[in-house]
Amino acid sequence: MIAPPVPVASAAGEFSLVINNGRVINPESGLDAIRHVGIRQGRVVAISTTPLQGSQTIDATGLVVAPGFIDIHSHTLTPLGQQRNVLDGVTTQLEMEAGALPSQAAGDLVANRPIINYGASVGHFAARIQVIEGRDLPYFFYRGEQGSMSSPAFTQLATAPQIAEIRRKIEAGLDGGGLGVGLLLDYMRDAVSADELAMIFSLAGERSVPVFVHVRRNLPGDTAGLDEVLALAEQYGSAVFICHITHNAMNGIETWLKKIDAARARGVSVTTETLSYLAGGTSISADVFRQRDWRRIFAIDYSDVQWVATGEWLTEKTWKHYAETEPGGMVNHHYVKEAWLHSALRWPDMMVSTDALPAFDTQQMTNPNISGSFSRLLGRYVREQGILDLSDALSRISLKQAQWLEGFAPQFSRKGRVALGADADLVVFDPDEVAAGADYGSPWQAPRGIDYVIVGGVITVEGGALVPSAAAGRYLDTTPLAE
């Protein structure tokens, strides 16, 4: 529960930071008005109709003060990834689709100096690596080692004893505070049996945590992969989070959403998210590329795919070269239509995430999701196209994520809001100017219009630039709230 209100005071120094004259939007309460926000010890302790005084003051005249953005689907828990994300308003970065085992390992590169908050689910893939391959790779990139999606853990069926051991590994990860179970099902579609799937969903139901799943992909519009996980969630009473639905449903997005609505009406706890950029980004060694007719599945050809490291558009010859010589390399495949994204955004509970690829060095290309996902939503799909109103859009990148997680991870009850007692994770931006600067081929361009980002009460972005000394992020897990 959010702590009770603290009396408003106006004496200088009463607050460590105040944000005066801003248009405060709290999607949970519906507040959308000029207010003055007082912060102390990393929490919002005053929301006043009159200006406040404090040790530091931000004049937010003409700007929106909103909850910090929660990226519920990220693969870039790296120093560079956090730097680029925070400029886009991200205050909490979560690796939920893949996860790690232990979950803390996903943030190993930022743990000593996190700029923003971070956390992860328990990685089913990592449990498989331990059990089937007999080696410990807690995360896809970990202390100099990098995983491949063509290793036995992604291709080999597990025996009954192995399934039991995978379960014990996941249980240990949940005991350690992991935020649910990450299931890369489509990347190991022929390796995961019905018995193993049943184990995962039954365990999640018993522990009251969600399964974050990349469903098995089929031909465009085919709902079989969605039907499979909805049936399991219903059977075992587990919650299920469908990762990047637009990129799986494709031209069947309306049908997929209707099926989710029907499942919800039957009592299934299910939700989903989409991206604000249209290409998909993943490994060239992903199952869909190695084992299936990907050109038919995505309705594209080699010329619609970019090699992420260089930005070059591929040919059949260069595709085969990279697949053979650099199986861990990343590709952007351009296949999603904007009309599909419009349909997704109009679904009332749709969340938006980045699905950002791992980023280590600006000399290496990546996709633009890392730098512009949320500014793109606010600029293109709110201001320019009017697909969402502003408060609704902010709920899709802050509140809805917090509400989905807080039932089993109480720390999130203080996030995603601008409210008394909430964590002072805030974004201050210009609604008339906010826009993504990043695009394919220029992924490192910072957004426009995001003036300040506050993490745990600490100004981390000022004037659109990173404050080098700021490092107020922390690791988030299922630990109960500390007052």
N, C-alpha and C positions, 0 to 999 in steps of 0.2 A: 504493500500500500504506500502511496505517496504520503509523506509526512504532512502533518497539519500546518495551516498557514502560520507564518511568522509575522508579527506586527510590522507595518511599514514605518520606517524612520527616515529622516532626511538629514541627519547630522553628517558632516563630512567625515569620511573614514568608516562610517557604519557598514558600508558595502565595499568589497574589494574591487568590484566592477559594476558600473551602471550603464545601461543602454537607454538613452532618453529619446523621446520624440519619434519612436519607430511605430510602424503599423504592425502590431503584434498579431500573428495568426496562430491560434492553437486549434488544430483540426478536431481535437477530441471534444472540446467544449463549444466550438463554434465561434469563439472570440475572434473578432477581426476589427480592431479599433486602435487608435493611437493610445499607446500606453508607455510606461517607463518601468524598466525591469532592473531590479536590484539583485546582485549575486554575492554570495558569501560562502566560503569553504566549498566551492564547486557546485553549489546548489542555487536554484532560483528561490529567493526568500521574500521578494516583494514584486508585485505587479500593481503599479500605482497610476492613478489618473493625473497626478501632478509630478513634475520632475524630481529626480533624486540626486543625491550627491554621493560620491565615493572616491576611493583612491585612484581609480581610472574611470574615464568617462568616454563613451562612444556616442556621438550625436548621429542618430539614425534618421534624421529628417528626410522624408521622401523615400525611405527604404523599408523593406519588410523584415521583421524579426520572426524567424521560424524555427521549429525544432531542427536539430542537426539531422542530417540524412543518414539512414541506416542502409548500408549495402548488404543485403542478405545473401548475395551470390557473387563472391569474389574469389579469384585465384591469385591475387597479387599482394599477399601479406609480406611485402618487402619494403625496405626503406624508400626506394623510389616509388613503389606503388602507393605507399601512404602519402608521400609528398604530392603526387599528382591527384590522388583522390581528395585530399583535404581542400585543395584549391577549388574543387567542384562541389564543396559543401558537405563531404562525407565526414562524419564524426565517429562512426562505428562501421567496421569492416569485418564481414563474416564469411568464412569458408564453410559453406553448408552442403553444397552438392557433392563434393569429394570427401571433405572432412580429413581428419588425421587421427593417428593412434600412437600416443595419446593426443588429444585434441590440441594441447598446447604447442605441439610440434609444428603446426601450420604457421605459427607466428615466431618461429625460432629466430629468424633474421631481424625481427623488430623488438623482441622481448626486452632487451636491455635499454631501449630508448624509443618506446612507442609514441608516435606523434598523435595517433588517434586510437580509439578503442578497437579491440579485435577479439575474435573468438572463432570457434569451429565446432562442427559436429564430430562424431566418432566415425572415422573412415573405414567402412566395410572393406574397401580395396586393400587397405593397409593390413587389416586382419588376415585377409586372404594371402597377401605376400608372406606374412609371418608363417602361416600354417602350410600353405602349398609349396612355397619356395624355400622355406626354412631360413629366411633372412629378415632383417628388421629395416624397413624403409618407412618411417612414420608418416612421411609426406612425399609428394612428388618430387620436390627438390629439398634436400636436407643434408646440410654439412658436406657439400661437394658432390653428393650423389644425386642422380636424376633418374626417375623411373621411366619405364616404357610401357605403353599400352599393348605391346605385343608379347609381354612376358607371360609365363605359365599362369600367374594369378588371374590374368584376363582371358585365358583361353581354355583352361583345364577344369573339368567338372570336379567338384569336391565329393569325397566319400562321406558316408554317414558319420564316422568318427571325426573327420575333418570339419564337417558342418557343426558338430557339437563343440569342437575346439574354437572355431570361428565365433560361435555364440559367446563362449567364455571370454574371448578377447574383447568383443564389443561390450559385454557387460562390464568388464574392467574399465573400459573407456568411459562408459556412462557413470560408473562409480567415481571416476576422476573428474566429473563435471562437464563432460562433453555435451554439446547442445543438440541432442537428437542423433540420428543415424544418417550418414551420407551414403547414398547408393548409386553408383555409376552403372546402372543396369544396362544401358544401351552399349556401353563400352566393353561389356563382358556378356553379351546377350546369349551366347551359346555355352557359356561356362557356368551360369547360375541356374540350378535346377529348381523345379517346383518346391522341393523339400527345403532348399536353402532360402528361397523367397519366403516360404511360410515361416521359417525360423525367424527371419528378420522382422516380419510384420507382427508375429506373435510376441516377440521380445519387446518391440516398441509399444505394443498395446499393454503389456504387463507393466512396463516402466512409465507409461503415460508420457512418452516423448514422440515427436514426429519422425517420419522417414522423409528425407529430402531426396527425391529420385529423378534421375534422367531416364525417362521411360524408354522401353524398346521402340525404336523407330521403324516404321514400315513405309509403304508408298504414301504419297501425299494424301492427307485427309483420313487415312486409316486410323480408326480409334482403338485397335486391338491392344496397343501398349498402354493406353489410358485405362481401358476396361480392366486389364489385368490388375493394375495396382489399386483401382477403386474397389474391386471385388475383394482383394486381400485386406484392405483397410476396413471394409465393412465386416468381413468375417472375423477379424481379430480385434476390432475396436481400437485400431491405431489411427493416429492422425497422419495425413500424407500431404506433402508439399510437392507440387509438380513444377519442376524447373523449366524455365524459359518455354512456356507453352506455345508461343507463336512459332518458334523455331522447330517445333515438333509437329504441331497441328497443321501448319501451313494453310492451304486453302480450306481446310476443314475446321478452322478456328471456331466458327459459330456452333458447329455440332459438338465439338469438344467442350465448349463452355456450357452448352445445354446439358450435357452428360454430368458435368460437375454440379450444376444446379440441381439436377435430379438426385444425385448422390447426397447432396446436402439436405435435401428434403427428406431423405431416408435416415438422416442422422449421422452421416459420414462427416468427419472433420477433415475437410480438404480445402486447400487454397492453391494459388499459383502466382507466377510472376512472368514478366516479359522484359525485353530490353528496349532501349530507345534508339539504338542503332540497328540496322537491318541485316547486316552480314552475320554469319555464324563464325566463331573462331574456336579451333580445336587442333589436336595433334594430327599430323598426316598419317600416323599409325593407328588412329581410331578404328574400331571395328567396322564402322560404316564404310570406310575407305579401303580397308584391307580385304574384307570378306563379302561385300555386297556391291550391287550395281548403283553406286552413289550418284552417277549422272542421271539415272532414271528416278531415284528417290528424291533428289533435289531439283530435278528438271533443269539442270545446268550442264556446262561442259568445262573442260580444262581452262578455257579462256576466262571463265567466271571466278577463278580462284587465284588468290594472291599468296605468295610466300611471304609470311609475316616479317621475317628477318631482313628482307631487302625491299619489300613492297612490290616486287615484280609480278606481273601477270603470267601465269604458267601456260605451258604447252604440254602435250602428252609426253614429249621427250623430257622436259625439265621436271615434270611431276614424277616420272619414274626415277629420274636421277636423285631427287631429294628423298623420295620414299625409301630408296635403297641406301643412300649414304648418310641421311640425317633423319632417322625414324622418330626422333624425339622433337623434331621441328614443328612449328605451328603454321596453320593456313587460315586465311579468311575466305570463306566461300559465300558468295553473294547470291542469295536466293529468296530472301524474305521480301514480300511486297508490302508497301506502306498501308494498303487497305487492310491487310491482316492485322497490322499493329493498331490501326484505328479501332477495329472490332475488339481487340484485346483491351485497349484502354477504356472502352465504354462499359466493360464489365465492372460492376460497382466495387468489387473487392480486389481488383487487379493490383498487384505490387509491381514496382519497377526496380531493376537491379542493373549491375554493370556486366557481370560475367567476364570481368577483365582478366586478361592473360597475365602470367607472371612477367614482371618487369624488373630488370636488374641494372640496365645501362641505357642511357638515351642514345647511344650509338647504334643500338639494335632497335629495329622497328617493332611496333606492337599494333594492336587495334586501338581506335580512338576512344573506346568505351572507358578506358582508364582515366581519361582527362575530361570527358564532356557528357557523360550519360545523363546527369541530373540537370545540368544547365541546358542541355538539348531538350529535355522534357519540358522545362519551364519556358524556354524561348520558343521552340518550334510548335509544340503541341498544346501549350496553354495560350501564350500571347499571339502567335501568328495564326494558328489553325483553329483555336477555340475548341479543341476536342474535350478538354477538361477545364473547369474553373480553378482558380489558384489554390484555394483551400483544399479542394478535393485532390489536386495534384500533389500537394504537400503531404497529404495523408498517405498517398501511395508510396512515398519515399521516406516515411518516418513512422507515423502512428501505426499503420497496419502491421508493419514488421514487429514493432514493439508489442502490440497486442497478441500477435501470433505466438511470440516467444515467452511472454511473461507468465503464462500458466505453469510452465515447468522451470523457467529461469527468472526468478523474481526480480533480478536486477533490472530487467527491461521494463518493469512497471514505472521506472523513473525516467525512461527515455521516450522519445517521440512526441513530447509535449512541451509547451511553454506554460508551465503551471507551478504553483507554489509547491515546493518540496521536490520538484523534478531536478534531475541533473542538468547543470548549466552547459549542455551541448547545444549550441545555437548557430544559426546561419543568418547573416544580415546581407540582404541583396537588393538590387534595384530591379523591380519587376518590369520596368520599361526597357532595360538594357540587357538583362541576363540572356546569355546565349553561349552555345558551345563554340570554342575556337578550333577544336580538334576534328580531323576527318581522316579518312583512309589515305595514307601517304604522308600525313602530318599529324601524328598521334600525340605529340607532346605540347601542342598549343593549349595554353590555359584558357579557361572560359572568361567571358566578359560579365561584368555586373555583379559578381560575388565579392563584396567588399571586405567582410569580416567573417571568420569562422572561430567560434569559441568552443574549446574542448575542456570539460571539467572546470569551467570558470576561467580558463587561461586563453588569452587571445593568441590564436595559432596562425591565423591569416589576417593581415592588416593591409588595407588598401589593395587587396587582390594579390598580395605577395606573402610568401611563407615567412613567418617569424623564426629565424634560425634557432633561437634558444628554446622554443616551445616544444615540450614533449610530455604532455599531460595525459596521454592515453593510458589505458590499462586493459589487462586481460579480463574477459567476461566469461563466466561459466554458470553453473547452476547453483552456486553458493547462495544461501539466503541473504536477504538484505541486512546490512549493518547500519543501524541508526547512528 
